[in-house]
Amino acid sequence: MTSARLKRLYLVAAPGSELAARDSATAFSKRVATDQAVDTQLDATLAAHVDSVYRYALRITGNVEQAEELTQETMLRGWRNRRSLKDPTVAKSWLLRIATNLWTDEIRRSQRRPHQLIEPSTIPNPNPKSTPEQQESARQALAALDQLPPRQRQVMHLITIEQLSHAEVAKVLAITAAAVKANLAAARKTLRTQLKDVYKEHQGNKT
Amino acid sequence: MKNHECEQLEAYLADELNDTTAADFLAHLEVCASCRAEADQQAWLDQLLHDAGTITTAAPDVLWEVEDQISHARRKQRRMYGMSTLLAAASLLLAVGLRRDPGPTPAPKFEANRQSPAAPVATFTGAEDVIVIQHESPYPNVTIVQVYPTVDASRRRERNSERILLPATNILRGDAS
């Protein structure tokens, strides 16, 4: 997230100075001001993970519009329940857990198939500074990731892209650590097999 | 040809091997070209996915929408705080106003004088068990008293209750009718 974005969100989340100034004499308004100061800090903590939430949402929904809706709903739900977040260092996995739960509920409600693949247009253009070959490799790798079964895709995304630990992934997906390992191993094996040619090409370009 | 150590490749990639087993597997990687190639490919793939995956960011309007909704929720919350403050202030004013203007004097009625009890009208020093307080009575012919025990229940039970209470009831004089 850019600093400008963080600053903008910080301004939105700033304490209500009008109310605080008007009622500063009362203990009530002091409590309000304290609450808002805590809120502001938490909002900045949550806002720093908007992109992670969006990336994850895009990975599990496979659709830009749904990913945006899911991101908004997740951030709003996180903001509403921010008081239950005891440890700000786990804010990222906490938000991703909310996103997972919201999406699970959405699938249950609409009976939507969770196996939707990401639309080709939603796969981002890889780093423009990289070579065309590298960009093509990245595009193929992301496409292969999006073709994995949903659970393997989630585990692979959370570990490889969001760099969560196995324990964090287990919490986010509400599965056991053993299930995380099994899904990760399966996902890696599949991706290695599917991208063997791409890797060979990459090796050939290197030499 | 795959051997037993090759089967530990996934565990090694997941960083699940303990120090001793990891050292053994690293030694195996030196001699097993197949595992080495797989490990190298996985490292390349992980890096590739990480670099490509983290480029994606939420569109600015997604953030703006979240900000708008949070701002809206905040305004709502502040309005609720404001309403609560107003309500508290109104309650305070009402309470102060009511205390300043007590309204018409209520009609006299019988009520035990709990605020400042009158001086004891009788104390039974012989038994050392009760004192008797006189209360205001709406009936001129009736005197109302309240009998307070001065010893605890266990001691009182040991004594003859009739001997204690009879003198107190003698204080009640007159006729309510």
Boltz contact constraints between the chains, C-beta under 6 A:
constraints:
  - contact:
      token1: [A, 9]
      token2: [B, 67]
      max_distance: 6.0
  - contact:
      token1: [A, 12]
      token2: [B, 67]
      max_distance: 6.0
  - contact:
      token1: [A, 12]
      token2: [B, 71]
      max_distance: 6.0
  - contact:
      token1: [A, 16]
      token2: [B, 78]
      max_distance: 6.0
  - contact:
      token1: [A, 19]
      token2: [B, 78]
      max_distance: 6.0
  - contact:
      token1: [A, 23]
      token2: [B, 85]
      max_distance: 6.0
  - contact:
      token1: [A, 32]
      token2: [B, 81]
      max_distance: 6.0
  - contact:
      token1: [A, 50]
      token2: [B, 58]
      max_distance: 6.0
  - contact:
      token1: [A, 50]
      token2: [B, 63]
      max_distance: 6.0
  - contact:
      token1: [A, 51]
      token2: [B, 57]
      max_distance: 6.0
  - contact:
      token1: [A, 51]
      token2: [B, 58]
      max_distance: 6.0
  - contact:
      token1: [A, 54]
      token2: [B, 58]
      max_distance: 6.0
  - contact:
      token1: [A, 55]
      token2: [B, 56]
      max_distance: 6.0
  - contact:
      token1: [A, 68]
      token2: [B, 62]
      max_distance: 6.0
  - contact:
      token1: [A, 71]
      token2: [B, 58]
      max_distance: 6.0
  - contact:
      token1: [A, 71]
      token2: [B, 62]
      max_distance: 6.0
  - contact:
      token1: [A, 72]
      token2: [B, 65]
      max_distance: 6.0
  - contact:
      token1: [A, 72]
      token2: [B, 66]
      max_distance: 6.0
  - contact:
      token1: [A, 75]
      token2: [B, 66]
      max_distance: 6.0
  - contact:
      token1: [A, 76]
      token2: [B, 69]
      max_distance: 6.0
  - contact:
      token1: [A, 79]
      token2: [B, 70]
      max_distance: 6.0
  - contact:
      token1: [A, 124]
      token2: [B, 55]
      max_distance: 6.0
  - contact:
      token1: [A, 124]
      token2: [B, 56]
      max_distance: 6.0
  - contact:
      token1: [A, 126]
      token2: [B, 52]
      max_distance: 6.0
  - contact:
      token1: [A, 138]
      token2: [B, 48]
      max_distance: 6.0
  - contact:
      token1: [A, 138]
      token2: [B, 52]
      max_distance: 6.0
  - contact:
      token1: [A, 141]
      token2: [B, 48]
      max_distance: 6.0
  - contact:
      token1: [A, 141]
      token2: [B, 49]
      max_distance: 6.0
  - contact:
      token1: [A, 142]
      token2: [B, 52]
      max_distance: 6.0
  - contact:
      token1: [A, 160]
      token2: [B, 46]
      max_distance: 6.0
  - contact:
      token1: [A, 160]
      token2: [B, 49]
      max_distance: 6.0
  - contact:
      token1: [A, 160]
      token2: [B, 50]
      max_distance: 6.0
  - contact:
      token1: [A, 161]
      token2: [B, 50]
      max_distance: 6.0
  - contact:
      token1: [A, 161]
      token2: [B, 53]
      max_distance: 6.0
  - contact:
      token1: [A, 181]
      token2: [B, 14]
      max_distance: 6.0
  - contact:
      token1: [A, 185]
      token2: [B, 10]
      max_distance: 6.0
  - contact:
      token1: [A, 188]
      token2: [B, 42]
      max_distance: 6.0
  - contact:
      token1: [A, 191]
      token2: [B, 45]
      max_distance: 6.0
  - contact:
      token1: [A, 192]
      token2: [B, 41]
      max_distance: 6.0
  - contact:
      token1: [A, 199]
      token2: [B, 41]
      max_distance: 6.0
